[in-house]
Amino acid sequence: MTICQVRTATSALLDALPLHEEDRKLRLAKVAGEIQDDQRRNAAARVSHAKRRRRELAAIGIHVETLRCCIPP
């Protein structure tokens, strides 16, 4: 979850507190759906970006699969 999504959820919760229970549930469900949509789009963008970047690197002769890992043990 991104900071922006946390902010959106918190804001929606605070806005919905004074509402009746049924209205509060509807408002929070709507915001939860919007956050899920954002997460889906972010995941698709992440995959797309990684694929494009690998193609770009391969085009200049860098193959990510053959690079050594630089994370210390």
trRosetta pair geometry for C-beta under 8 A, 3 or more apart (Angstrom, degrees):
i j d omega theta_ij theta_ji phi_ij phi_ji
1 5 4.8 -122 -169 85 85 130
1 6 5.9 100 137 -56 117 86
1 35 7.6 5 -131 -178 101 122
1 39 7.4 -46 -100 -90 61 119
2 5 4.6 99 54 5 77 101
2 6 7.1 -137 98 -4 43 84
2 38 7.8 -96 25 139 122 127
2 42 7.3 -174 -33 -98 126 163
3 6 5.6 -52 -150 35 35 113
3 7 6.3 37 150 -20 66 105
4 7 5.6 -53 -149 36 31 114
4 8 6.4 35 151 -21 64 105
5 8 5.5 -49 -145 35 34 114
5 9 6.3 33 155 -17 65 105
5 35 5.0 99 -153 -139 108 106
5 38 6.1 -176 -91 91 112 144
5 39 7.3 48 -101 -61 157 92
6 9 5.9 -56 -148 38 30 109
6 10 6.2 28 155 -18 65 109
7 10 5.8 -56 -144 39 28 110
7 11 6.1 29 157 -20 64 109
8 11 5.9 -56 -145 37 26 111
8 12 6.3 25 156 -18 63 108
8 31 6.4 -178 148 -166 98 111
8 34 7.4 -113 157 100 144 120
8 35 6.4 171 91 -81 131 103
9 12 5.8 -56 -147 37 29 110
9 13 6.3 30 154 -21 64 107
9 31 6.4 144 -107 140 56 125
9 32 7.7 60 -113 -86 101 65
9 35 6.4 19 -65 -69 101 151
10 13 5.7 -55 -149 35 30 112
10 14 6.4 25 156 -14 65 107
11 14 5.9 -57 -147 39 29 107
11 15 6.2 27 155 -16 65 110
12 15 5.7 -57 -144 41 30 110
12 16 5.9 22 159 -16 66 114
12 27 6.3 -178 -173 145 99 99
12 28 6.1 133 138 -106 118 61
12 31 4.0 -2 -112 -70 169 170
13 16 5.9 -63 -142 41 26 106
13 17 6.8 49 155 -48 61 90
13 28 6.8 52 -90 -105 66 110
14 17 6.0 -28 -154 -6 33 117
15 27 7.1 -129 100 162 103 147
16 19 5.1 -55 -163 25 60 123
16 23 7.5 -169 -150 118 89 81
16 24 4.3 113 168 -137 108 78
16 27 4.5 -177 -100 84 120 137
16 28 5.7 -78 6 -51 177 91
17 24 7.3 66 -90 -119 18 127
19 23 4.1 -114 170 95 123 115
19 24 4.5 162 82 -63 109 79
19 27 6.5 107 36 0 166 140
20 23 4.8 81 57 16 81 106
20 24 6.7 -148 90 -12 35 91
21 24 5.6 -56 -145 35 28 115
21 25 6.4 28 157 -20 64 104
22 25 5.8 -52 -150 33 31 111
22 26 6.6 29 152 -17 63 105
23 26 5.7 -54 -149 37 33 111
23 27 6.2 33 154 -19 67 106
24 27 5.8 -55 -147 37 29 110
24 28 6.2 21 158 -12 65 110
25 28 6.0 -59 -143 42 28 105
25 29 6.0 30 157 -22 65 109
26 29 5.8 -55 -143 36 27 111
26 30 6.4 30 156 -22 62 105
27 30 5.9 -56 -154 32 29 112
27 31 6.6 22 153 -13 64 107
28 31 5.8 -54 -146 40 35 108
28 32 6.1 39 153 -23 67 105
29 32 5.6 -52 -145 36 31 114
29 33 6.5 35 153 -21 63 104
30 33 5.8 -55 -155 34 30 112
30 34 6.6 29 150 -18 64 105
31 34 5.5 -52 -149 36 36 113
31 35 6.4 37 152 -19 67 103
32 35 5.7 -53 -149 36 32 111
32 36 6.4 34 151 -20 64 104
33 36 5.6 -53 -148 35 33 112
33 37 6.4 35 152 -20 65 103
34 37 5.6 -51 -151 34 33 113
34 38 6.5 37 150 -20 64 103
35 38 5.5 -50 -150 35 35 115
35 39 6.4 36 151 -20 66 104
36 39 5.6 -52 -147 36 33 112
36 40 6.4 37 152 -21 65 104
37 40 5.6 -53 -149 34 32 113
37 41 6.4 29 154 -15 65 105
38 41 5.8 -57 -149 39 30 108
38 42 6.2 31 153 -20 66 108
39 42 5.6 -52 -144 37 31 113
39 43 6.3 33 156 -21 64 104
40 43 5.9 -54 -149 34 29 110
40 44 6.5 26 153 -16 63 106
41 44 5.7 -55 -147 38 33 110
41 45 6.2 32 154 -19 66 107
42 45 5.7 -55 -146 38 31 111
42 46 6.3 35 153 -24 64 105
43 46 5.6 -51 -148 32 31 114
43 47 6.6 30 154 -16 64 104
44 47 5.9 -54 -151 36 32 110
44 48 6.2 31 153 -17 66 110
45 48 5.6 -56 -144 41 31 112
45 49 6.0 34 157 -22 66 107
46 49 5.9 -54 -145 36 26 111
46 50 6.4 26 156 -18 62 107
47 50 5.9 -57 -149 36 29 110
47 51 6.4 26 155 -17 64 107
48 51 5.9 -56 -148 37 29 109
48 52 6.3 26 156 -16 65 108
49 52 5.9 -57 -146 39 29 109
49 53 6.1 28 157 -19 65 109
50 53 5.8 -55 -143 38 28 110
50 54 6.4 29 157 -20 63 106
51 54 5.9 -56 -149 35 29 110
51 55 6.5 29 153 -18 63 106
52 55 5.7 -56 -152 36 32 111
52 56 6.3 32 152 -19 67 106
53 56 5.6 -53 -147 37 33 113
53 57 6.3 30 155 -16 66 106
54 57 5.8 -55 -145 40 30 109
54 58 6.1 32 155 -21 65 108
54 64 5.8 -78 -121 5 92 132
55 58 5.7 -55 -144 38 29 111
55 59 6.4 36 153 -27 63 104
56 59 5.7 -51 -152 28 30 115
56 60 7.1 7 156 -1 61 103
57 60 6.3 -69 -155 45 34 95
57 62 4.1 -73 178 78 95 106
57 63 7.4 156 124 -81 104 23
57 64 6.2 68 97 -45 152 95
58 61 7.6 63 -170 -66 33 11
58 62 6.9 -99 -76 69 31 56
58 63 6.1 55 -108 -94 80 68
62 67 7.6 22 -177 -59 92 118
63 66 4.6 49 92 15 106 111
63 67 7.4 -177 93 -28 56 81
64 67 5.7 -45 -155 11 42 118
